[in-house]
Amino acid sequence: IPDLRGSDATSLPGFENLTMGYNKYLRPYFGGEPVQIAMSLDIASISSISESDMDYTATIYLRQRWTDPRLVFHGNKSFTLDARLVELLWVPDTYIVESKRSFLHDVTVGNRLIRLFSNGTILYALRITTTVACNMDLSKYPMDTQTCRLQLESWGYDENDVIFTWLRGNDSVHGIEKLRLSQYTVERYCTLVSKSQQETGSYPRLILQFELRRNVLYFILETYVPSTLLVMLSWVSFWITLDSVPARTCIGVTTVLSMTTLMIGSRSSLSKTNCFIKAIDVYLGICFSFIFGALVEYAVAHYSSSQKCAAKAPQEGAANELTKEMEEVNITNILNSSITSYKRKISFTSIEISSDNVNCSDLTMKTHEKIKNVLRNKMHRIIAYFTIQNPSNVDHYSKWLFPLFFMLVNVFYWAYYLYF
């Protein structure tokens, strides 16, 4: 560092030969053992976590320590140097893996720190804001737990040149346990040491891994409770008589439209992740099915009721005609008809049947008519089997079956997504 060898060197004892033979383009121990770089992190904030872009934005303080024997000086003090002197020193080529956008803060000057110790140890600190990709599994959204990583790796120097280590293990990371996020709570975090095998070599990598658990209370109040209340509102129609067509139709259509609006609103915030079938989509689909089922139930009950009324009218007319005919019948008519039928039977026995008297066409016609009658009777039986005999029972059973089945589905839903 040429600026340290002039007249200013008198104020810093032991700095006279500090930069003699120093080359910033060569790492410490060049050609020999690798440089050990110890790192620590302070997480200042995580400003946003985006499910649609699958990334998070964090502001971190990155601190790196290494020893450069070329910068040893006499004494036992440490000196904080001007950050602009970093351009004259060798520094590690650390980068953030899977970073989409990053920048170094420069207000009022570049937020960098250089501290030099007498044994040649250098502390290099940076304030960085970065947006890092985080692969998320949203199948259990909003009851999901996401695992994100912050990975630091050497860009050009492989493991033969540099070795990355955490300064104090898990204690090398601070601030993450104090974070207050809008939708998430930090469950746990850990530090890992790994290697990245590339075509150009094996590079050291440090990993900070942390788990984020989503706070589901907001979604319960915003989505789950309204959708459940809409399902319960659709059950009100079961307590209204079948004759109240406008009331029951209005309740059914209104709940269906309200549920549709709620489903669209829940998906608007995650427009780019519709390829996932999320837990909230499953619940909204269940609620929509129950609401639509209540509307279909009224249509079936009302149709069965109208069919029963239409079938009852002809039967009453036929019964009235039969009563009138029975009133006109007297004992004389019954006796005459009995005598006539008896004479026909006697005359029929005296007739000799020959092959010429048999008409095949008549027999064929009678056979077709019998088949038609048999088929007609079977069709009537099948239709009668699927016909609801008492439409009022449909509402009676629906009052209990719909709530019971909805509670059963909820038990399976919450048990699966919370414990499996």
BAZALUM-832089 format. One record per residue (C-alpha): residue number from 1; x, y, z; residue in one letter. Coordinates in steps of 0.001 Angstrom, whole numbers, plus 500000, padded with zeros to 6 digits. Example, Ala and Ser with C-alpha at 12.3 -4.5 7.8 and 13.67 -1.06 7.14 Angstrom:
BEGIN
n,x,y,z,res
1,512300,495500,507800,A .
2,513670,498940,507140,S .
END
This chain:
BEGIN
n,x,y,z,res
1,500000,500000,500000,I .
2,502078,502962,498795,P .
3,500119,505564,500771,D .
4,501225,503970,504025,L .
5,504982,504286,503352,R .
6,505305,508069,503222,G .
7,505266,510654,505941,S .
8,502032,509166,507332,D .
9,503868,505985,508305,A .
10,505324,507693,511377,T .
11,501869,507721,512977,S .
12,501534,503955,512518,L .
13,504557,502254,514089,P .
14,505695,499103,512312,G .
15,504066,499956,508942,F .
16,507285,500960,507182,E .
17,507794,497594,505423,N .
18,504131,496618,505317,L .
19,503747,496511,501555,T .
20,507195,495480,500508,M .
21,506846,492736,497932,G .
22,503011,492724,498241,Y .
23,501024,491704,495143,N .
24,497228,491947,495427,K .
25,496758,489632,492459,Y .
26,498278,486688,494330,L .
27,496517,485035,497242,R .
28,498263,484527,500588,P .
29,500429,481405,500675,Y .
30,500451,481412,496890,F .
31,501721,478077,495625,G .
32,501455,476551,499087,G .
33,498711,475638,501517,E .
34,495168,476958,500964,P .
35,493906,480081,502694,V .
36,491389,479444,505462,Q .
37,488535,481951,505345,I .
38,486222,482045,508366,A .
39,482814,483640,507868,M .
40,480014,484952,510026,S .
41,476646,486465,509172,L .
42,474220,488938,510649,D .
43,470734,488828,509132,I .
44,469506,492406,509370,A .
45,466113,491783,507743,S .
46,464138,489624,505363,I .
47,461980,492182,503637,S .
48,459874,489954,501413,S .
49,459191,486316,500631,I .
50,457503,485826,497278,S .
51,455604,482623,496516,E .
52,454886,483674,492945,S .
53,458581,484312,492134,D .
54,459833,481715,494638,M .
55,462506,483877,496208,D .
56,463233,485966,499269,Y .
57,465007,489291,499738,T .
58,467373,489726,502676,A .
59,469812,492320,503934,T .
60,472892,490720,505482,I .
61,476186,491704,507059,Y .
62,478825,489372,505662,L .
63,482069,489183,507610,R .
64,485139,487321,506321,Q .
65,488388,486689,508183,R .
66,491646,485336,506845,W .
67,495374,485670,507562,T .
68,497807,487225,505117,D .
69,501424,486873,506380,P .
70,502517,489646,504032,R .
71,500626,492177,506188,L .
72,502178,491316,509571,V .
73,503371,494337,511517,F .
74,504852,494963,514953,H .
75,502620,495570,517906,G .
76,499489,494051,519330,N .
77,496915,496510,518110,K .
78,494332,496403,515338,S .
79,493661,499224,512931,F .
80,490516,500044,510971,T .
81,491518,501254,507529,L .
82,489667,503294,504992,D .
83,487298,501045,503045,A .
84,488682,502359,499777,R .
85,491950,500592,500526,L .
86,490244,497296,499753,V .
87,491115,497965,496129,E .
88,494776,497543,497056,L .
89,494394,494249,498944,L .
90,493693,490679,497966,W .
91,490158,489665,498986,V .
92,488255,486393,498487,P .
93,486027,486084,495427,D .
94,482970,485035,497442,T .
95,479587,485104,495740,Y .
96,476014,484206,496732,I .
97,474746,481084,495008,V .
98,471271,481286,493383,E .
99,471234,485052,493795,S .
100,468946,486831,491314,K .
101,469761,490414,492233,R .
102,472286,491795,494700,S .
103,473821,495148,495470,F .
104,476281,496624,497927,L .
105,474999,499602,499897,H .
106,476891,502813,499186,D .
107,475231,505500,501335,V .
108,476967,507617,502355,T .
109,480006,505697,501210,V .
110,480429,502061,500262,G .
111,479348,499986,503276,N .
112,482594,498060,503643,R .
113,484948,497608,506537,L .
114,488647,496682,506600,I .
115,490326,495925,509893,R .
116,493962,494818,510077,L .
117,495456,492922,513014,F .
118,499152,492742,513850,S .
119,499398,489016,513071,N .
120,498244,489659,509510,G .
121,494567,488747,510091,T .
122,492133,490789,507998,I .
123,488479,491390,508823,L .
124,486475,492294,505732,Y .
125,482780,493170,506300,A .
126,480109,494010,503738,L .
127,476477,495112,503869,R .
128,474572,493399,501058,I .
129,470941,493216,499980,T .
130,470251,490157,497869,T .
131,467292,488365,496332,T .
132,467870,484624,496458,V .
133,465870,481846,494837,A .
134,464058,479466,497176,C .
135,462363,476395,495769,N .
136,458994,476107,497495,M .
137,456534,473270,497763,D .
138,453097,474907,497914,L .
139,451011,471738,497981,S .
140,450159,472401,501659,K .
141,449704,476161,501311,Y .
142,448825,477905,503647,P .
143,449821,475231,506188,M .
144,453238,474790,504641,D .
145,456778,474988,505971,T .
146,459413,476184,503513,Q .
147,463142,475473,503697,T .
148,465314,478199,502199,C .
149,469068,478516,501897,R .
150,471712,481186,501747,L .
151,474825,479696,500124,Q .
152,478264,481282,499923,L .
153,480828,479896,497525,E .
154,484170,480773,496008,S .
155,483860,481723,492368,W .
156,487356,481099,491023,G .
157,489492,479545,493765,Y .
158,488883,475840,494288,D .
159,489470,473859,497479,E .
160,493215,473685,496732,N .
161,493419,477460,497076,D .
162,490836,478434,499714,V .
163,488931,476686,502490,I .
164,485642,478124,503769,F .
165,484653,477579,507403,T .
166,482076,479017,509768,W .
167,483722,481087,512475,L .
168,481752,479610,515392,R .
169,479416,476981,513904,G .
170,475742,477844,514383,N .
171,476761,480792,516532,D .
172,478278,482340,513419,S .
173,474778,483490,512398,V .
174,472999,486214,514365,H .
175,469780,488128,513980,G .
176,467724,485384,512343,I .
177,466017,484424,515601,E .
178,464899,488040,516119,K .
179,463243,488422,512733,L .
180,459572,489406,512661,R .
181,457992,488447,509369,L .
182,454448,489183,508218,S .
183,453420,485650,507247,Q .
184,456205,483440,508548,Y .
185,457899,482354,511740,T .
186,461486,481101,511694,V .
187,461325,477587,513123,E .
188,465000,476605,513131,R .
189,468241,477187,511288,Y .
190,471591,475469,510932,C .
191,474941,476012,509262,T .
192,476501,473493,506903,L .
193,479846,473107,505132,V .
194,479757,471555,501694,S .
195,481520,471384,498355,K .
196,480283,472228,494903,S .
197,481550,469896,492231,Q .
198,481852,471749,488936,Q .
199,483489,470939,485641,E .
200,486320,473316,486498,T .
201,486949,471851,489944,G .
202,485617,471387,493454,S .
203,484740,474642,495209,Y .
204,484122,475227,498939,P .
205,480586,476224,499925,R .
206,478994,477407,503162,L .
207,475260,476960,503645,I .
208,472836,478673,506010,L .
209,469614,476658,506009,Q .
210,466485,477941,507758,F .
211,462869,476796,507960,E .
212,459957,479191,507653,L .
213,456544,478170,508959,R .
214,453601,480118,507588,R .
215,451177,481687,510042,N .
216,447807,480176,509146,V .
217,445654,482415,511373,L .
218,445344,485098,508702,Y .
219,444074,482599,506139,F .
220,441630,481092,508629,I .
221,440041,484486,509182,L .
222,440306,485556,505547,E .
223,439297,482401,503662,T .
224,438453,479349,505753,Y .
225,435839,480943,508041,V .
226,433944,482785,505246,P .
227,433844,479697,503031,S .
228,432589,477549,505931,T .
229,429888,480089,506740,L .
230,428776,480090,503103,L .
231,428378,476319,503240,V .
232,426295,476623,506405,M .
233,424210,479346,504766,L .
234,423370,476990,501905,S .
235,421880,474567,504455,W .
236,419207,477117,505375,V .
237,417314,476163,502225,S .
238,416640,472686,503668,F .
239,414391,474282,506300,W .
240,412284,476138,503727,I .
241,409314,474390,502132,T .
242,409521,473103,498574,L .
243,406807,475515,497446,D .
244,409011,478563,498204,S .
245,410787,478483,494874,V .
246,412129,482110,494831,P .
247,413558,481890,498374,A .
248,415373,478606,497911,R .
249,416640,479481,494442,T .
250,417905,482849,495664,C .
251,419857,481260,498536,I .
252,421407,478638,496249,G .
253,422470,481019,493489,V .
254,423766,483668,495927,T .
255,425947,481211,497838,T .
256,427343,479753,494614,V .
257,428283,483196,493293,L .
258,429768,484276,496641,S .
259,431855,481120,496780,M .
260,433088,481689,493232,T .
261,434172,485241,494141,T .
262,435996,483932,497220,L .
263,437848,481344,495143,M .
264,438951,483933,492590,I .
265,440156,486274,495352,G .
266,442226,483570,497025,S .
267,444002,482766,493775,R .
268,444742,486347,492755,S .
269,447729,486635,495117,S .
270,449257,483443,493699,L .
271,448463,483933,490039,S .
272,451779,482482,488881,K .
273,451546,479312,490948,T .
274,448233,477935,489741,N .
275,450033,474809,488546,C .
276,450106,473724,492191,F .
277,447023,472114,493728,I .
278,447234,473827,497104,K .
279,445523,472884,500340,A .
280,443418,476022,500240,I .
281,442253,475147,496720,D .
282,441169,471720,497946,V .
283,439143,473232,500786,Y .
284,437506,475822,498575,L .
285,436671,473089,496089,G .
286,435058,471040,498874,I .
287,432999,474027,500019,C .
288,431927,474814,496469,F .
289,430854,471187,495967,S .
290,428670,471253,499080,F .
291,427073,474561,498088,I .
292,426412,473350,494559,F .
293,425092,470068,495971,G .
294,422562,471961,498104,A .
295,421312,473747,494990,L .
296,421056,470480,493047,V .
297,419252,468873,496013,E .
298,416472,471433,495776,Y .
299,416203,470927,492018,A .
300,415795,467158,492510,V .
301,413277,467539,495331,A .
302,411212,470123,493475,H .
303,411194,468060,490270,Y .
304,410103,464926,492155,S .
305,407355,466865,493876,S .
306,406014,468226,490593,S .
307,406113,464771,488989,Q .
308,404187,463276,491885,K .
309,401495,465941,491642,C .
310,401213,465385,487878,A .
311,400853,461607,488341,A .
312,398256,461985,491068,K .
313,395806,463995,488901,A .
314,395142,461282,486215,P .
315,394738,458636,488907,Q .
316,392087,460701,490635,E .
317,390212,461209,487315,G .
318,390294,457494,486534,A .
319,389074,456663,490033,A .
320,386090,458998,489644,N .
321,385096,457427,486317,E .
322,385367,453938,487809,L .
323,383069,454925,490678,T .
324,380418,456210,488275,K .
325,380503,453004,486234,E .
326,380153,450888,489358,M .
327,377080,452836,490365,E .
328,375405,452061,487022,E .
329,376070,448342,487249,V .
330,373214,446282,488769,N .
331,372605,442667,489499,I .
332,370786,442068,486178,T .
333,373804,443079,484089,N .
334,376039,440814,486129,I .
335,373743,437819,485608,L .
336,373384,438446,481841,N .
337,377133,438679,481381,S .
338,377671,435464,483348,S .
339,375137,433520,481223,I .
340,376627,434805,477964,T .
341,380153,433793,478939,S .
342,378926,430326,479953,Y .
343,377305,429767,476565,K .
344,380503,430783,474786,R .
345,382502,428251,476725,K .
346,380089,425440,475803,I .
347,380104,426367,472117,S .
348,383858,426606,472068,F .
349,384264,423018,473312,T .
350,382154,421648,470490,S .
351,384273,423169,467772,I .
352,386961,420986,466185,E .
353,390237,422798,465769,I .
354,392054,422236,462478,S .
355,395262,423543,461023,S .
356,393334,425678,458541,D .
357,391661,427684,461313,N .
358,395019,428808,462853,V .
359,396280,432262,461723,N .
360,400062,432624,462146,C .
361,400009,436377,461661,S .
362,397569,436756,464532,D .
363,399830,434672,466752,L .
364,402867,436775,465762,T .
365,401019,440008,466532,M .
366,399970,438679,469892,K .
367,403586,437646,470647,T .
368,404907,441150,469788,H .
369,402269,442734,471936,E .
370,403174,440480,474840,K .
371,406908,441362,474493,I .
372,406050,445055,474336,K .
373,403913,444756,477430,N .
374,406676,442907,479312,V .
375,409299,445518,478332,L .
376,406930,448323,479203,R .
377,406283,446851,482617,N .
378,409995,446429,483287,K .
379,410729,450036,482247,M .
380,407975,451243,484550,H .
381,409479,449228,487385,R .
382,412982,450637,486750,I .
383,411643,454191,486605,I .
384,409611,453602,489746,A .
385,412726,452283,491498,Y .
386,414611,455553,490879,F .
387,411589,457734,491468,T .
388,411430,459440,494838,I .
389,408146,458408,496403,Q .
390,408115,461113,499055,N .
391,409974,464303,497991,P .
392,409665,465836,501456,S .
393,412051,463158,502771,N .
394,414835,464588,500587,V .
395,414952,467769,502677,D .
396,414507,465787,505874,H .
397,417557,463612,505238,Y .
398,419606,466487,503790,S .
399,419250,468454,507043,K .
400,421412,465855,508755,W .
401,423457,464243,505996,L .
402,424980,467469,504601,F .
403,426321,468774,507979,P .
404,427455,465307,509062,L .
405,429323,464610,505846,F .
406,430842,468117,505837,F .
407,432173,467617,509381,M .
408,433608,464248,508397,L .
409,435394,465727,505380,V .
410,436812,468517,507560,N .
411,438234,466003,510011,V .
412,440065,464172,507221,F .
413,441186,467427,505593,Y .
414,442744,469024,508678,W .
415,444242,465743,509892,A .
416,445950,465140,506552,Y .
417,447371,468621,506013,Y .
418,448441,469243,509615,L .
419,449929,465864,510549,Y .
420,450936,464171,507280,F .
END
